[in-house]
Amino acid sequence: QAKLVLGDNISQATQFVTSGAAQAGITALSLALAPEVAQQSGNYWLIPANLHAPLKQRMVLLKSAQPSAKALFEYLQTPAAKALLAKYGFSA
């Protein structure tokens, strides 16, 4: 435990591993699969789903959103966008 380093957020924890400041770490699958991280790090192992509560992320579109935000919201609901998100570790 004397060698345990905690990141302030998931990005910092990932940076500790990719920079070599830590030999291993827990990060998001989406970050582990990102090309910038995948080329710098070694192997990854998925923590079994029965060992943790689901980590849910949500998308919100404000009533005052600009047209570009509305377009992104609509795009992210398409099969193409869902396939891209799945490629990088996100699931429905």
Contacts in CASP RR format, 6 or more apart in sequence:
PFRMAT RR
TARGET T0000
AUTHOR 0000-0000-0000
METHOD contacts of the structure
MODEL  1
QAKLVLGDNISQATQFVTSGAAQAGITALSLALAPEVAQQSGNYWLIPAN
LHAPLKQRMVLLKSAQPSAKALFEYLQTPAAKALLAKYGFSA
5 16 0 8 1.000
5 21 0 8 1.000
5 22 0 8 1.000
6 13 0 8 1.000
7 13 0 8 1.000
7 16 0 8 1.000
10 27 0 8 1.000
10 28 0 8 1.000
10 31 0 8 1.000
11 31 0 8 1.000
13 22 0 8 1.000
13 25 0 8 1.000
13 26 0 8 1.000
13 27 0 8 1.000
14 27 0 8 1.000
14 28 0 8 1.000
14 31 0 8 1.000
14 32 0 8 1.000
14 37 0 8 1.000
15 21 0 8 1.000
16 22 0 8 1.000
16 25 0 8 1.000
17 23 0 8 1.000
17 24 0 8 1.000
17 25 0 8 1.000
17 27 0 8 1.000
17 41 0 8 1.000
18 36 0 8 1.000
18 37 0 8 1.000
18 40 0 8 1.000
18 41 0 8 1.000
26 47 0 8 1.000
27 37 0 8 1.000
28 55 0 8 1.000
29 44 0 8 1.000
29 46 0 8 1.000
29 88 0 8 1.000
29 89 0 8 1.000
30 88 0 8 1.000
30 89 0 8 1.000
30 90 0 8 1.000
31 37 0 8 1.000
32 38 0 8 1.000
32 41 0 8 1.000
32 44 0 8 1.000
33 87 0 8 1.000
33 88 0 8 1.000
33 89 0 8 1.000
34 88 0 8 1.000
57 90 0 8 1.000
59 73 0 8 1.000
59 76 0 8 1.000
61 69 0 8 1.000
61 70 0 8 1.000
61 73 0 8 1.000
62 69 0 8 1.000
65 73 0 8 1.000
75 81 0 8 1.000
76 82 0 8 1.000
76 85 0 8 1.000
82 92 0 8 1.000
END
